[in-house]
Amino acid sequence: MRLGRRSSNVEDRRGAGGRGVAIGGGGLLAMAVIVMLLGGDPTQLLVQAVDQMQLQTENVDVNDPEQVAQMDFVSGVLGSTEDVWSSIGDGYQYPVLVVYNGATSTACGTGQSAMGPFYCPIDQKLYLDLSFFKEMEVKLNAPGDFARAYVIAHEVGHHVQTLMGTSAKVRELQARSSKKEANALSVKMELQADCYAGIWAHHAQSLIEEGDIEEALGAASAVGDDRLQEMAGGTVMPDSFTHGSAAQRKEWFQRGLKDGNLEACDTFGS
């Protein structure tokens, strides 16, 4: 993947006393990982978990060449999303991408690296621990720079949903729904964010190199709920899905990639 304009909206918290987090309650952690891995809305889980957090110091060498390269990459991808979404809609408000290590405070509660990248709709910031990129490559078997770009574009998709009012409407519906219905709404939200990531890729063709799209599709497939449940050694239970199956995530990314417009991403009406 080629990089264009770098964004100035990256907030680096790695050198601010990065903190690791241990959560009491294995069930909460397991649920949080599934919900938040690659782009869940962490609000409810983090608010519930914050009182159970115990923080410990963790250090990272911000001058390490790999860290420097990854920060440049993150800034380049974010800059591309800013350019694309500004061209699609007037008045697009840039989100801030917070890079941290271990744990950090957010308007949605305490965020931690074990939960993967996430977006907080309250402060309209994306949160990313760079160690997740290694997790993608080693544990999820989803290597490649465009796989990483897909992660960021997916989180930006949640920001677009917030600006459009979709996130607030879904949370309102979930509050008066059964667990099964709430999960189904969550899946529609996540698949729409995947589709929005596809829209970004459609409009960022000048940055795409051979093999990039395959990397993004591999990442989308790797984080399907069915794949994650299989990796955890459990039974695949569609009613418990919160992000969608591997096939669904690939399909909706491809829809956005092919059409490049918001109308193609109506997961709620499909």
MIBA-376539 format. One line per 4 residues: their letters; for each residue x, y, z of N, C-alpha, C. Coordinates in pm, 1 decimal. Example, Ala and Ser with C-alpha at 12.3 -4.5 7.8 and 13.67 -1.06 7.14 Angstrom:
as = 1319.0,-569.0,780.0,1230.0,-450.0,780.0,1320.0,-330.0,780.0  1285.0,-225.0,708.0,1367.0,-106.0,714.0,1290.0,3.0,787.0
end
This chain:
mrlg = 83.7,-119.3,0.0,0.0,0.0,0.0,87.3,124.5,0.0  53.8,218.1,-86.5,122.9,346.6,-88.5,54.0,441.8,9.7  130.4,532.7,65.6,75.5,630.0,159.8,78.1,769.2,99.5  -30.6,842.9,122.7,-36.4,980.3,75.8,-19.8,1077.3,191.7
rrss = -108.3,1174.4,199.5,-100.4,1278.2,302.4,-111.6,1217.8,442.5  -25.6,1261.8,530.6,-33.2,1217.9,669.5,-130.1,1306.4,747.4  -204.6,1246.1,835.8,-299.1,1320.3,918.5,-228.6,1381.4,1039.0  -278.0,1495.9,1081.4,-227.2,1560.2,1203.6,-316.3,1527.9,1322.7
nved = -412.5,1437.5,1302.3,-509.1,1406.5,1408.0,-480.0,1274.7,1478.1  -351.7,1243.6,1491.8,-309.2,1125.6,1566.5,-255.0,1171.7,1701.2  -312.6,1122.1,1806.7,-270.4,1156.3,1943.5,-187.3,1041.5,2000.1  -63.7,1069.1,2030.8,29.0,966.1,2077.4,34.7,965.1,2229.5
rrga = -18.1,859.8,2289.0,-14.7,845.5,2434.5,83.4,737.3,2479.9  162.4,685.9,2389.0,252.1,576.3,2425.4,358.0,619.5,2525.5  399.9,745.5,2516.7,504.4,792.4,2606.3,451.7,858.3,2731.3  321.2,843.0,2755.1,259.2,909.2,2870.8,231.5,810.8,2982.3
ggrg = 328.6,722.1,3007.8,308.6,625.5,3115.4,206.9,521.7,3077.8  228.1,454.0,2965.2,134.6,352.2,2919.2,104.8,252.0,3026.7  -17.4,204.7,3031.3,-58.3,117.0,3139.4,-120.6,-10.4,3086.3  -88.9,-119.3,3151.9,-153.8,-245.7,3121.0,-272.3,-264.2,3212.8
vaig = -363.5,-350.6,3177.5,-485.4,-366.9,3254.6,-512.8,-513.3,3281.2  -552.3,-542.6,3403.6,-601.5,-675.9,3434.8,-746.2,-662.8,3475.6  -834.8,-742.3,3416.0,-978.0,-731.3,3443.7,-1023.3,-848.4,3528.3  -1095.3,-817.5,3633.0,-1156.5,-922.0,3711.7,-1281.1,-971.0,3641.0
gggl = -1296.4,-1103.8,3630.5,-1414.3,-1157.7,3563.8,-1384.1,-1204.3,3424.8  -1347.6,-1330.5,3410.0,-1309.8,-1382.4,3279.3,-1422.1,-1375.9,3179.3  -1547.5,-1390.8,3223.6,-1660.2,-1385.7,3131.1,-1673.3,-1250.4,3065.6  -1653.2,-1143.9,3143.3,-1662.2,-1009.0,3088.4,-1552.5,-985.3,2986.4
lama = -1430.1,-1029.9,3017.7,-1320.2,-1011.0,2925.4,-1344.9,-1085.3,2794.9  -1389.1,-1210.7,2804.6,-1413.9,-1289.5,2683.7,-1519.7,-1223.9,2595.9  -1624.5,-1174.3,2659.2,-1730.4,-1109.4,2583.3,-1679.9,-979.7,2520.7  -1598.9,-904.6,2596.7,-1547.4,-778.1,2547.2,-1456.9,-798.8,2426.7
vivm = -1375.3,-902.1,2430.9,-1284.6,-928.1,2319.7,-1363.1,-955.3,2192.1  -1467.4,-1036.6,2201.4,-1548.4,-1069.3,2083.8,-1621.1,-946.4,2032.0  -1676.0,-866.9,2124.4,-1752.6,-749.8,2083.0,-1664.1,-642.9,2021.5  -1543.9,-625.7,2076.8,-1463.8,-511.2,2039.4,-1353.7,-540.6,1939.5
llgg = -1320.3,-667.5,1919.6,-1211.4,-700.3,1829.2,-1239.6,-645.8,1689.4  -1153.4,-562.4,1646.6,-1167.5,-498.3,1515.8,-1297.0,-419.8,1500.7  -1325.5,-337.7,1600.5,-1425.2,-236.0,1572.8,-1556.6,-238.7,1641.0  -1568.4,-295.5,1759.7,-1696.7,-291.1,1828.7,-1719.2,-157.6,1895.0
dptq = -1842.2,-130.2,1934.6,-1874.3,-12.0,2014.4,-1854.8,-52.0,2160.6  -1752.9,2.0,2228.7,-1716.8,-47.2,2360.9,-1794.0,15.6,2475.6  -1884.7,106.4,2449.2,-1941.2,190.2,2553.6,-1994.2,111.4,2672.6  -2089.4,21.9,2650.2,-2153.9,-46.0,2761.6,-2058.0,-135.7,2838.0
llvq = -1977.0,-212.3,2765.7,-1886.1,-304.6,2833.0,-1780.0,-231.1,2913.1  -1728.5,-122.6,2860.3,-1623.7,-51.6,2931.3,-1678.0,17.1,3055.7  -1798.1,71.9,3046.2,-1858.2,134.7,3163.1,-1879.3,31.4,3273.6  -1922.4,-89.7,3235.6,-1943.1,-196.0,3333.9,-1811.1,-243.9,3392.2
avdq = -1706.4,-242.2,3309.2,-1579.5,-301.2,3351.0,-1490.1,-206.7,3428.9  -1512.4,-76.4,3416.1,-1415.1,18.5,3467.0,-1387.8,0.9,3615.8  -1489.4,-33.9,3695.2,-1468.9,-51.5,3838.5,-1388.8,-175.8,3872.3  -1372.3,-265.6,3772.2,-1298.8,-388.9,3797.4,-1153.1,-380.0,3751.9
mqlq = -1114.1,-263.7,3697.1,-981.6,-249.8,3640.3,-875.3,-231.2,3748.3  -763.1,-297.6,3728.6,-644.8,-275.9,3810.8,-530.7,-246.4,3713.8  -466.9,-131.1,3731.3,-369.1,-85.1,3634.2,-226.7,-115.9,3679.0  -141.6,-150.1,3582.8,-1.6,-173.6,3611.6,83.5,-110.2,3501.6
tenv = 203.8,-70.3,3536.1,289.3,1.0,3442.4,342.0,-90.3,3332.8  345.7,-38.4,3211.2,400.8,-109.6,3096.8,472.3,-9.1,3007.9  592.4,-42.2,2963.2,672.0,51.9,2885.9,680.7,10.7,2739.3  700.8,109.0,2652.6,722.0,83.4,2511.0,826.2,182.1,2461.3
dvnd = 915.6,136.5,2374.7,1019.1,222.4,2319.0,963.1,292.9,2196.1  923.5,419.3,2212.6,859.6,492.6,2103.4,957.2,525.3,1991.8  1087.2,513.2,2019.0,1187.8,542.0,1917.3,1232.2,417.8,1841.2  1175.3,303.2,1874.4,1206.5,181.9,1800.9,1164.9,201.0,1654.7
peqv = 1251.1,164.0,1558.7,1220.1,186.8,1416.5,1085.0,130.1,1373.0  1048.3,14.1,1426.4,918.8,-44.7,1389.4,803.8,40.9,1440.5  818.8,92.7,1563.5,715.7,180.3,1618.8,704.1,308.2,1535.5  817.2,364.2,1496.7,817.6,487.2,1416.5,748.7,463.0,1281.9
aqmd = 780.3,349.7,1219.8,720.2,317.5,1090.2,570.2,295.4,1103.0  528.6,229.9,1208.8,386.2,204.0,1227.6,309.1,333.0,1254.2  368.0,424.6,1329.1,302.2,552.3,1353.2,286.1,630.3,1222.9  387.6,625.6,1138.2,378.9,693.1,1008.5,270.1,629.0,923.7
fvsg = 261.8,497.1,928.2,160.0,424.8,851.5,19.9,462.2,899.4  1.2,460.8,1029.6,-130.0,494.4,1087.1,-170.6,635.7,1045.7  -76.0,729.9,1051.3,-105.2,867.8,1013.4,-141.6,878.0,865.9  -73.4,798.8,781.6,-102.9,800.9,639.4,-239.6,744.0,606.8
vlgs = -275.9,634.5,671.6,-407.4,574.2,647.9,-517.4,668.4,695.2  -499.9,725.6,814.2,-601.3,817.7,866.2,-616.8,937.5,774.5  -505.1,989.4,723.0,-512.6,1102.0,629.9,-592.1,1067.1,506.0  -574.9,945.0,457.2,-650.5,901.4,339.7,-799.7,894.2,369.1
tedv = -836.5,843.7,486.0,-979.6,836.9,521.3,-1038.4,976.8,532.8  -959.4,1070.0,584.0,-1007.4,1208.5,594.5,-1037.0,1265.1,456.3  -946.6,1240.8,363.6,-964.2,1293.9,227.7,-1084.9,1230.3,159.5  -1098.7,1099.5,173.8,-1208.7,1028.8,107.5,-1343.0,1072.9,162.9
wssi = -1357.8,1070.4,293.6,-1489.7,1101.0,350.9,-1524.2,1250.1,338.1  -1423.4,1335.5,332.8,-1450.2,1478.1,307.1,-1501.9,1498.6,165.8  -1454.3,1416.5,72.2,-1500.1,1428.1,-66.9,-1639.7,1371.9,-84.5  -1679.8,1280.6,2.9,-1812.0,1219.0,-8.6,-1919.6,1306.0,53.5
gdgy = -1890.3,1365.0,168.6,-1990.9,1445.4,237.5,-1935.2,1577.4,285.0  -2008.0,1686.4,263.2,-1965.0,1818.0,309.6,-1967.8,1822.5,462.5  -1871.2,1889.7,518.4,-1870.1,1909.2,663.0,-1826.5,1787.6,742.1  -1756.8,1694.4,679.2,-1708.1,1577.5,751.7,-1615.3,1620.8,863.9
qypv = -1641.8,1572.2,983.1,-1562.7,1606.6,1100.6,-1457.9,1498.3,1125.0  -1332.6,1537.3,1123.3,-1224.8,1441.2,1140.5,-1225.6,1383.1,1282.7  -1212.7,1252.5,1294.8,-1195.3,1194.6,1427.6,-1048.0,1201.5,1467.9  -1021.2,1182.6,1595.4,-884.6,1171.4,1645.2,-853.9,1024.2,1666.7
lvvy = -736.2,982.0,1623.4,-692.9,844.7,1646.7,-589.3,846.1,1758.5  -623.7,783.1,1870.0,-535.6,776.7,1985.7,-455.2,647.2,1979.5  -323.3,659.8,1978.4,-235.8,543.2,1983.7,-182.6,532.4,2126.4  -201.2,417.9,2188.5,-161.8,400.2,2328.0,-98.9,262.9,2344.9
ngat = -48.0,235.4,2461.4,0.8,101.7,2490.3,-53.0,55.8,2625.4  -105.4,-66.0,2625.4,-156.4,-124.4,2749.6,-298.0,-82.6,2780.1  -314.8,40.2,2827.8,-448.1,89.4,2864.0,-449.1,240.6,2859.7  -567.2,296.5,2845.4,-580.8,441.0,2842.3,-722.0,480.1,2882.0
stac = -737.8,601.9,2927.1,-870.9,650.5,2962.8,-941.8,700.7,2838.1  -1073.4,679.3,2833.8,-1156.9,727.8,2724.9,-1286.7,779.5,2784.5  -1362.8,850.2,2704.9,-1492.6,897.7,2751.7,-1590.0,782.5,2771.9  -1555.3,665.4,2717.1,-1639.1,546.4,2731.3,-1591.8,456.8,2846.3
gtgq = -1492.2,500.9,2922.4,-1435.7,418.9,3028.5,-1289.7,391.4,3000.1  -1233.3,292.6,3066.9,-1092.9,257.1,3046.3,-1080.5,157.5,2932.4  -1003.6,195.0,2831.2,-981.3,104.4,2719.7,-852.3,28.1,2740.6  -846.4,-94.9,2690.2,-725.9,-175.0,2706.1,-696.7,-253.6,2580.5
samg = -568.8,-285.3,2563.9,-522.7,-347.1,2440.4,-583.9,-483.9,2414.9  -618.8,-557.5,2521.4,-676.1,-691.3,2503.8,-807.6,-688.1,2428.2  -871.4,-571.7,2423.3,-1000.3,-560.8,2356.0,-986.4,-526.8,2208.2  -866.2,-501.1,2162.8,-846.7,-468.0,2022.8,-881.0,-322.5,1993.8
pfyc = -866.9,-279.2,1869.9,-901.5,-142.1,1831.0,-1049.9,-116.1,1853.4  -1081.9,6.9,1890.8,-1223.5,39.4,1910.7,-1247.3,187.8,1890.2  -1374.1,221.6,1876.7,-1416.5,359.8,1858.2,-1509.4,397.0,1972.3  -1486.8,514.3,2030.1,-1575.3,564.3,2135.8,-1662.9,675.0,2078.8
pidq = -1793.7,653.0,2069.2,-1880.7,755.1,2009.2,-1898.4,878.4,2096.8  -1866.6,867.7,2226.1,-1886.0,981.6,2315.7,-1781.4,1089.6,2289.0  -1654.3,1050.4,2279.2,-1550.1,1149.2,2250.2,-1511.6,1151.2,2102.3  -1573.0,1061.8,2023.7,-1548.6,1053.5,1878.9,-1399.9,1035.0,1847.7
klyl = -1340.0,939.2,1920.8,-1200.0,905.9,1899.4,-1184.4,757.4,1871.9  -1085.3,724.7,1788.9,-1047.6,587.0,1763.3,-931.5,552.8,1855.7  -928.4,429.4,1906.6,-822.7,389.1,1998.1,-753.1,264.2,1944.5  -619.7,269.0,1943.4,-542.2,160.6,1885.1,-412.6,139.2,1962.4
dlsf = -390.1,16.5,2006.4,-260.3,-25.0,2058.1,-189.1,-92.1,1941.7  -71.1,-43.0,1904.7,-1.0,-93.9,1787.6,33.4,-241.6,1798.4  34.3,-295.3,1919.2,63.4,-437.9,1935.5,-42.6,-524.8,1868.9  -160.1,-467.2,1840.9,-266.0,-544.4,1776.4,-226.2,-586.3,1635.5
fkem = -143.0,-505.7,1570.6,-99.0,-541.5,1436.9,-21.4,-673.6,1437.2  57.4,-694.2,1541.5,129.6,-821.1,1553.5,32.9,-934.8,1584.8  -68.2,-906.3,1663.8,-171.6,-1006.1,1693.8,-241.1,-1049.7,1564.9  -269.1,-953.9,1478.5,-333.2,-986.0,1351.1,-248.8,-1083.4,1270.3
evkl = -120.4,-1054.7,1265.4,-30.5,-1134.5,1183.0,-7.5,-1273.4,1240.2  16.1,-1280.7,1370.9,57.0,-1406.1,1433.8,-62.2,-1491.8,1474.6  -158.6,-1432.4,1546.0,-268.5,-1510.5,1601.9,-388.6,-1523.0,1508.4  -413.4,-1419.0,1430.0,-530.0,-1421.1,1342.5,-494.2,-1459.0,1198.7
napg = -365.4,-1472.1,1172.1,-318.5,-1507.3,1038.0,-373.6,-1410.2,933.7  -362.6,-1281.8,965.7,-410.2,-1176.9,875.0,-298.6,-1073.2,857.4  -193.0,-1109.4,784.3,-79.9,-1018.3,767.5,-104.5,-915.6,657.1  -14.6,-819.1,647.6,-18.4,-725.0,536.6,-56.0,-584.1,578.4
dfar = 0.7,-485.9,509.2,-27.4,-347.7,544.8,-171.9,-308.3,515.6  -231.8,-365.4,411.5,-369.3,-326.6,382.4,-468.2,-392.6,477.9  -429.2,-504.8,536.6,-510.9,-563.9,642.7,-516.7,-467.4,760.4  -403.4,-404.7,789.2,-398.6,-306.6,898.0,-477.0,-181.4,862.3
ayvi = -468.4,-142.7,737.2,-544.3,-26.0,692.6,-694.4,-51.5,703.7  -735.9,-173.6,672.9,-876.9,-211.2,684.9,-925.9,-191.1,828.0  -841.7,-226.3,925.3,-878.6,-209.7,1066.0,-910.6,-63.5,1095.1  -823.1,25.0,1052.1,-843.6,167.7,1077.5,-965.7,218.9,1001.9
ahev = -980.2,177.0,876.9,-1094.7,221.6,796.5,-1226.6,174.2,856.6  -1226.6,54.5,915.1,-1346.8,2.8,981.0,-1384.7,91.5,1099.8  -1284.8,128.9,1180.0,-1312.8,215.8,1294.8,-1362.5,352.2,1249.4  -1304.8,403.3,1142.9,-1353.5,529.8,1087.0,-1497.8,513.6,1039.7
ghhv = -1532.4,394.1,991.7,-1670.6,366.2,954.3,-1765.9,385.9,1070.2  -1723.7,347.9,1189.8,-1806.9,371.3,1308.0,-1821.3,520.9,1336.4  -1716.6,596.6,1306.6,-1725.1,741.6,1323.8,-1827.3,799.8,1226.9  -1826.7,752.9,1105.0,-1925.7,798.1,1006.5,-2066.5,766.3,1055.7
qtlm = -2084.8,647.7,1112.7,-2215.9,610.3,1168.1,-2258.3,704.8,1279.3  -2162.3,747.5,1361.0,-2193.2,841.3,1468.4,-2235.7,976.3,1411.1  -2163.2,1025.1,1312.8,-2195.8,1154.3,1252.3,-2332.3,1151.5,1184.4  -2369.2,1036.1,1130.1,-2496.9,1023.6,1059.7,-2613.4,993.6,1153.2
gtsa = -2584.2,969.8,1280.1,-2689.0,940.9,1377.1,-2727.3,794.7,1385.4  -2662.1,710.5,1307.8,-2695.4,568.3,1306.8,-2664.6,502.6,1440.2  -2549.6,533.2,1497.0,-2508.0,469.9,1622.9,-2607.3,497.6,1734.6  -2652.1,621.8,1747.0,-2745.7,658.0,1853.0,-2878.8,586.2,1835.5
kvre = -2925.3,575.9,1713.0,-3052.5,507.8,1686.2,-3043.0,359.4,1721.3  -2930.6,298.5,1686.3,-2914.4,155.4,1714.7,-2907.0,131.4,1864.1  -2833.1,213.4,1937.1,-2824.8,195.2,2082.9,-2961.8,211.8,2147.5  -3041.3,303.6,2094.2,-3176.9,322.9,2146.9,-3262.2,198.9,2123.5
lqar = -3252.0,141.1,2004.8,-3326.5,19.0,1974.2,-3278.4,-98.1,2058.8  -3148.3,-107.4,2078.3,-3092.9,-217.9,2156.8,-3139.0,-212.9,2301.7  -3159.3,-92.0,2352.1,-3198.1,-76.0,2492.2,-3334.5,-136.7,2521.2  -3418.5,-149.2,2419.0,-3551.8,-206.1,2441.3,-3571.8,-335.5,2362.6
sskk = -3459.5,-401.3,2331.3,-3464.9,-525.9,2255.7,-3420.5,-643.4,2341.2  -3453.8,-762.1,2297.0,-3401.5,-882.7,2361.2,-3253.8,-895.1,2327.9  -3184.4,-983.3,2397.4,-3042.2,-1001.7,2372.3,-3018.0,-1047.2,2228.6  -3100.7,-1137.5,2180.6,-3086.4,-1187.3,2044.7,-3105.2,-1074.4,1944.5
eana = -3206.9,-991.9,1966.0,-3234.3,-880.3,1876.0,-3122.0,-775.7,1882.1  -3071.5,-751.5,2003.5,-2962.5,-654.9,2020.0,-2837.0,-702.7,1948.1  -2810.4,-832.5,1956.0,-2695.4,-888.4,1884.6,-2710.2,-870.5,1734.1  -2831.7,-894.2,1684.0,-2857.1,-880.7,1540.9,-2834.9,-736.4,1495.1
lsvk = -2875.0,-640.6,1578.2,-2852.1,-499.8,1544.6,-2703.6,-467.5,1545.5  -2630.7,-525.4,1640.4,-2486.9,-505.1,1646.1,-2419.2,-557.7,1520.1  -2464.1,-673.7,1473.7,-2409.1,-730.9,1350.9,-2430.5,-635.9,1233.3  -2550.4,-579.5,1223.5,-2579.2,-486.8,1113.7,-2490.1,-363.4,1120.7
melq = -2463.7,-315.6,1243.0,-2373.9,-201.6,1260.5,-2233.0,-235.3,1213.7  -2184.6,-351.2,1254.8,-2047.7,-389.4,1221.5,-2031.9,-414.3,1071.2  -2130.3,-478.6,1011.4,-2121.8,-504.3,867.8,-2128.3,-373.8,789.2  -2204.3,-279.0,838.5,-2208.0,-149.2,771.3,-2072.1,-79.5,781.4
adcy = -2006.1,-90.5,896.7,-1872.1,-32.9,910.9,-1773.5,-101.8,816.3  -1790.7,-233.0,796.1,-1708.7,-303.4,697.5,-1734.2,-248.4,557.2  -1860.1,-224.5,526.3,-1897.3,-170.3,395.5,-1839.5,-30.0,377.5  -1842.7,49.7,484.0,-1784.8,184.2,477.0,-1634.0,176.3,455.1
agiw = -1569.3,74.3,514.7,-1426.7,54.0,488.4,-1405.4,23.4,340.3  -1499.1,-51.8,281.4,-1492.3,-79.1,138.5,-1509.0,46.9,55.2  -1597.7,136.2,99.0,-1615.1,264.1,29.2,-1484.0,341.4,29.0  -1417.7,344.3,144.9,-1288.0,412.5,151.0,-1191.6,352.2,49.1
ahha = -1182.8,218.5,45.1,-1090.9,152.9,-47.9,-1126.6,184.6,-193.0  -1256.7,193.5,-222.1,-1302.7,226.5,-357.9,-1247.4,361.3,-402.3  -1247.0,457.6,-310.6,-1205.6,593.4,-344.5,-1056.0,616.9,-322.5  -986.6,517.0,-271.2,-842.8,531.2,-244.2,-761.8,443.8,-339.0
qsli = -811.0,426.9,-460.0,-747.0,336.6,-555.7,-602.1,375.9,-584.9  -570.7,502.9,-577.8,-435.0,546.0,-609.0,-332.8,495.0,-507.8  -380.4,450.8,-392.9,-290.5,401.8,-288.2,-277.5,250.3,-288.9  -365.2,183.2,-363.5,-373.3,37.4,-357.0,-273.8,-27.9,-452.4
eegd = -205.9,-129.4,-402.3,-110.9,-205.7,-481.1,-160.4,-348.8,-496.8  -95.5,-423.8,-582.2,-134.3,-562.1,-606.9,-131.9,-642.9,-476.9  -240.3,-715.2,-451.9,-249.8,-798.8,-333.2,-313.9,-730.8,-213.2  -332.4,-597.6,-219.6,-387.1,-525.0,-104.7,-530.7,-567.5,-72.4
ieea = -614.4,-576.6,-173.3,-754.3,-612.1,-148.5,-764.0,-751.3,-87.6  -681.3,-842.1,-133.7,-681.2,-977.3,-77.0,-643.1,-974.1,70.5  -552.2,-884.1,107.2,-514.3,-870.7,248.0,-632.1,-821.0,331.7  -705.1,-724.7,278.8,-821.3,-672.9,352.0,-927.9,-779.7,367.3
lgaa = -952.3,-855.1,261.6,-1052.7,-962.0,268.9,-1008.7,-1070.2,367.2  -879.0,-1097.4,371.2,-828.7,-1194.2,467.2,-849.6,-1148.4,609.9  -829.7,-1019.8,635.1,-851.9,-965.5,769.0,-999.7,-969.4,806.1  -1085.9,-929.9,711.2,-1230.0,-932.8,737.4,-1276.4,-1073.3,769.9
savg = -1224.5,-1170.9,696.4,-1261.3,-1310.3,720.8,-1208.8,-1359.5,855.0  -1086.1,-1319.2,889.2,-1022.5,-1367.2,1011.5,-1097.2,-1324.8,1136.7  -1170.2,-1212.8,1130.5,-1238.6,-1163.3,1249.3,-1389.1,-1186.6,1242.8  -1432.9,-1277.0,1156.9,-1573.4,-1316.9,1159.0,-1604.7,-1386.5,1290.1
ddrl = -1725.0,-1367.5,1339.5,-1762.3,-1428.3,1467.9,-1747.7,-1579.6,1466.5  -1780.7,-1642.7,1353.9,-1768.2,-1787.6,1348.7,-1622.3,-1831.1,1360.5  -1532.0,-1755.9,1296.0,-1390.4,-1788.8,1305.4,-1339.0,-1769.3,1448.9  -1380.3,-1659.9,1512.0,-1333.9,-1632.3,1647.7,-1385.1,-1737.1,1745.5
qema = -1511.2,-1778.8,1727.6,-1566.0,-1881.7,1815.8,-1495.8,-2014.7,1794.9  -1462.4,-2045.5,1670.5,-1388.4,-2167.6,1642.4,-1249.1,-2162.1,1703.9  -1182.4,-2047.0,1694.3,-1049.6,-2030.6,1752.0,-1052.2,-2046.7,1902.9  -1161.3,-2003.3,1964.3,-1174.5,-2013.6,2109.4,-1210.8,-2155.2,2153.0
ggtv = -1229.6,-2244.3,2056.2,-1261.0,-2382.5,2089.3,-1405.9,-2407.7,2124.1  -1492.0,-2311.3,2093.6,-1632.6,-2325.2,2126.9,-1717.5,-2363.2,2007.4  -1846.8,-2373.6,2031.4,-1942.4,-2403.8,1926.1,-1983.7,-2275.3,1855.6  -1996.0,-2280.1,1726.0,-2040.6,-2162.6,1651.0,-2189.0,-2142.3,1676.7
mpds = -2223.6,-2024.8,1732.5,-2361.7,-1994.1,1768.3,-2403.3,-1863.2,1701.4  -2468.6,-1870.4,1587.9,-2505.3,-1749.0,1513.3,-2585.7,-1647.6,1593.6  -2671.1,-1693.8,1684.1,-2752.5,-1599.3,1761.7,-2668.1,-1513.2,1853.8  -2545.5,-1556.9,1881.5,-2457.7,-1480.3,1969.7,-2364.0,-1389.3,1891.6
fthg = -2370.2,-1393.2,1758.3,-2282.6,-1309.2,1676.8,-2308.3,-1161.5,1706.3  -2200.9,-1083.2,1711.7,-2212.3,-938.4,1728.4,-2146.8,-862.2,1613.3  -2067.7,-932.2,1530.9,-1998.5,-866.0,1420.7,-2033.3,-924.7,1284.4  -2083.1,-1045.8,1281.2,-2112.9,-1111.8,1155.1,-2013.8,-1222.1,1124.9
saaq = -2053.6,-1312.8,1037.7,-1967.5,-1424.9,1001.6,-1854.5,-1378.0,910.3  -1756.1,-1464.7,890.6,-1645.8,-1432.8,800.4,-1696.8,-1401.4,660.3  -1792.0,-1482.3,612.5,-1846.9,-1461.1,478.6,-1920.7,-1328.1,469.3  -1996.3,-1293.4,572.6,-2070.1,-1167.3,571.9,-1976.2,-1047.4,571.4
rkew = -1871.7,-1054.3,650.6,-1780.5,-940.8,660.8,-1708.2,-917.8,527.9  -1668.9,-1025.4,463.4,-1606.3,-1012.8,332.1,-1706.1,-956.5,231.1  -1829.2,-1007.0,235.4,-1930.4,-964.8,138.8,-1957.6,-814.9,147.9  -1973.1,-763.2,269.1,-2009.5,-622.6,282.0,-1891.2,-530.4,253.5
fqrg = -1769.9,-573.8,285.3,-1654.5,-494.6,243.5,-1651.3,-485.3,91.9  -1677.7,-596.8,25.1,-1675.6,-599.0,-121.4,-1786.5,-514.3,-181.3  -1901.4,-508.2,-114.1,-2010.1,-423.7,-165.3,-1967.1,-277.2,-167.5  -1908.8,-232.5,-55.9,-1862.4,-94.4,-50.6,-1751.9,-68.5,-150.3
lkdg = -1662.9,-164.9,-164.8,-1552.0,-153.0,-258.3,-1601.8,-141.1,-402.1  -1702.3,-218.7,-436.0,-1753.3,-219.5,-572.5,-1830.1,-92.5,-605.9  -1921.2,-50.7,-518.3,-2011.6,60.2,-550.4,-1959.0,196.9,-507.7  -1890.4,202.6,-394.1,-1832.8,328.6,-349.6,-1930.9,433.3,-303.8
nlea = -2052.6,392.2,-269.3,-2150.6,490.7,-222.6,-2225.8,439.0,-101.2  -2280.1,530.4,-24.3,-2346.2,496.0,101.8,-2468.3,408.3,80.8  -2537.4,426.0,-30.0,-2659.9,349.9,-55.1,-2631.5,199.9,-62.5  -2511.7,163.3,-98.7,-2476.9,21.1,-109.4,-2459.6,-44.4,27.0
cdtf = -2456.4,35.8,132.2,-2424.1,-14.6,266.0,-2543.3,-19.1,360.9  -2662.7,-34.2,306.0,-2782.9,-39.8,390.9,-2799.7,-180.4,448.3  -2720.6,-211.7,548.2,-2729.8,-343.9,610.9,-2860.1,-359.8,688.5  -2920.3,-249.5,729.2,-3042.6,-256.4,808.6,-3163.2,-287.2,721.5
gs = -3157.6,-249.3,595.0,-3270.7,-273.0,507.4,-3257.8,-400.5,427.5  -3141.0,-464.3,435.3,-3118.3,-583.5,353.1,-3175.3,-707.1,420.8
end
